[in-house]
Amino acid sequence: MAVRDFDRRWIFLLMGLLVLLFFRIPLPLSIEPGQPSRDYHQAIESLPPGSIIFLAADYGPSSQAETLPMHECTVRHALSRGLRIVAATYWETGSPLIERVFDEVQQQLQAEGIQKEYGKDYVNLGFKPGRD
């Protein structure tokens, strides 16, 4: 039997079965935060309530898949600890992302009964030209 006579559908069937098999087998993966992540968390934890932190949101839509979740976690962590946030960006497209994060986190905190007020607990200074 020559290779050209082999029916490709058998390969596709085998690949499909392997994919299904690996979906059924649990893979025990332990994901532990690294030391920089623990240090960052501890830095926020160590601040007394009422402290003001500056949050630079220097990213745009092209990198928001990586950066937006970290930004959101930082805002949520800081506001839930009673810290106040001053945010700004050197990226033209960053200011709407700051607003988006503040709105989403505010809604999450309100659902938990935590009230935060714009201008008192957090503020967006917006875009500042001059990053070059």
N, C-alpha and C positions, 0 to 999 in steps of 0.2 A: 504494500500500500504506500503510495507516494504522499508526500506532505500536501500537495495540491489537491489530493482526493479526500483529505480529512475534512469533515464537516465542522465548520466553525461554531455551530450552535452548541456542540459539546463543550467547547471552551467557555462559552457564555453561561451555560448551565452550571458548570463546575465553579466558575467565579461567583455566580449568584448563590449557590449553596454555601460556599465559603463565607460570603458576606453574612448570610443568615445565621450561620454557625457562630460567627464571632459576635453577632448581636445577642445571642443567647447565652454566651459564656461571660459571666461577670469577671471583670478585671479589677482586682483590688489595687487601686491607685491611691496612695496617701499623698495629699497635696498639703504641704506645710508652708506657711508664709516665711519668706526669707528674713534675714536680720535687718536689712534696710526697711522692709515693711513694718516689722515689729517696732523698730526705732521711731518711724514716722507716727505710728499709732500711739506710742508712748509719749511722744512730744506733745501731741494734742491732749492726751489724758492728763499730762502734768500741768497744764495751764489752769489757773483758777477761773471759775465762772466769771463772766464779764470781761475777760481779756479780749483784746481786739487782735485779729489776725488779718494779714494781707494775703489775698489769694490771687495770683496772677494766672489768668486763663489764656495763655499764649499758644493757642492752637486754633485750627479751623476745621471746617467740615471734612476735609480730606483725611484728617487724623482723629476724628472724633470717635471712631470705633474703638481705638485703644485708650484715648485720654478721657473721654466723657464719663465712663464708669468710675474712674479714679477721682475725677472732679466731683461727681455726685456723692461718692462715699465720703469725701473730705468735708463737703458742705453739710451733709447729714450728720456726720460725727460731731463736727464743731457746733452746729446749732443745737443738737440734742444735749451737748455738754454745757450749754449756756454761754458759749463763746459768741462774740460778734465778728462779722466778716465784712471786710472791705475788699471788693473785687475790682479788677481792671484788666485791660488787655492791650497789647501792642499790635495785635492782629486785627485787621479790618472786620473780619468775619467772626471774631471772638465774642463780641458783646451780646449778640442774640443767643449764643450758646450759654453765656452766664445767666441770662434771663431764663432760659429754658430750664437750667439746672435749679435755679432758685424756685421757680414755679413748681416743678415736680417735687422737690424736697418739701416745700411748704405744704403741698397737698398731702404728702405722706405723713408729715408731722401732725397736721390737723386731724387726720384720720385716727391718730393715736392720742388726740387730746392735747397736743402741745401747740401753743399759739406763738407764732413769730411774726414780727411786724417789719415791713420794709422801711428803711430809714432809721430804725431803732436797733434791730438785731442784725440786719444785713443791708448792704448797699452796693450797687453796681455803678462804678465811676465811668464805665464805658471804655471806648477806644481812645487811646492816646497815640498820636502819630509819632514816628521817630524810632522805629525798631532797627533801622538799617545802620 
